[in-house]
Amino acid sequence: MAQLWGGRFTKETEDSVFSFNESLSFDKRLFYKDIEGSIAHVVMLEKQKIITLEEKDAIVKGLTSIQEDVDKGNLEFSSEYEDVHSFVEAKLIERIGDAGKKMHTGKLMICFMTF
């Protein structure tokens, strides 16, 4: 299973933890909003000079290609991923490399500020 928090623990994670954390089976309906929100976020990051224009362009192109591949049936959601967000991020990093890791810069702070 691909999880964003992997590699931080010294022992193998039990399968029951993955089953408990899994939400992709029902939150995959958020896929298009996740893509749309991520594109808006990286546009803001570039405007604020947090990422470069080249990084923004690579991320947007990668996200667009993921959406197109899902639409065409060339890419399917897999139980390998914990949720829709980890699916999109993992696929993005596979496609564009390290620039994909910058997609969520600052997003966690935004989430906390809304509560």
N, C-alpha and C positions, 0 to 999 in steps of 0.2 A: 504494500500500500504506500502511496506517495503522500507524505504529509509535510507541511512546511516546517514543523517543529522537530523533524527527525534529526538524529545525530547529536542530540543534547543529553542523551541518557546513556549510561554505561551498560545497561541490561537490555535484552530484546523485549520489545513491547508485546504484550499478550494480545491475541486476536480479539478478545472481548473488549479491549479498549477501542480498537478500530470500529467495532460494531456499535459501541456506545456513542462514539463521536461522529459517525457517518450521517450526513444529511443530504448528500448529493441526490439520493433517490427522490427527494421531494423539493429540494431547493434549486434543482436544475431549471425550473421554470423561471428563475431569476436571471438566466444566462444572458438574455439580450439587454437587460437593464445593467447587469454587471459590466458588459462590454461598453455600453453607452456611458455609464458613470466613470469607468476607467479611462476612456478617451477624454472625457471632459476634465478629469483630474490631471492627466499628463499634459494637456494643453495649458492648464493653470500652472503646473510646475515649470513648464518652459517659459511662460510669460513672466514668472517670478525669478527666472534665471537660476532655478534649482537644478534643472537638467538642461542639457544642450538641445538646440534645435534638431540636431542629428539623432539624439536619443529619443526625443519626442516623436520624430518621423518614423523611426524604427519601431517604436512601441505601437503607434497607431497602425502602421502597416501590418505588424504582427497580429494585433487584435482583430483587425479587419479580415485577415486571412483565416484566422481561427473561426470567426463567425461564418465566413463563406464556406469553409470546409464542413462545419456542422450543418449548414443549410443544404449542402449538396449530398450529405450523407457520407462524406469521406472521413469524418471524425465523429466518433460517438463517445458519449459519456460512459465512464467506466467506474466500477465500484473500487477501483484502485485509488481513487481520489476521495478525500474526506468530504469536500463540499464543492460548490460551483466555483468559489473563489480560488481554491487551491488547484482545481482543474484548469481554469483559465491561466493562472500564473505559471503553473508548471509547463503548460503547452507553449506559452509565450517565451519562457526561458529556453525551452528546447529549440524554438525557432530563431530567436534573435540573440541568445546568449546573455551576458551580464547586464546589458541595458534593461532587460526584462525585470531584473531584480529591483530596479528603481521605480517601477510602476506604482507601488504602494507607499512611496515616501510621503510621510506626513499624514497618511490616512488614519492611522490609529489615533493620533491626536485629535483629529476632526470628530471621530466617533466618541471619544471621551468628553469633548467639549459640548456635545449635544445632550448629555445626561445631566 
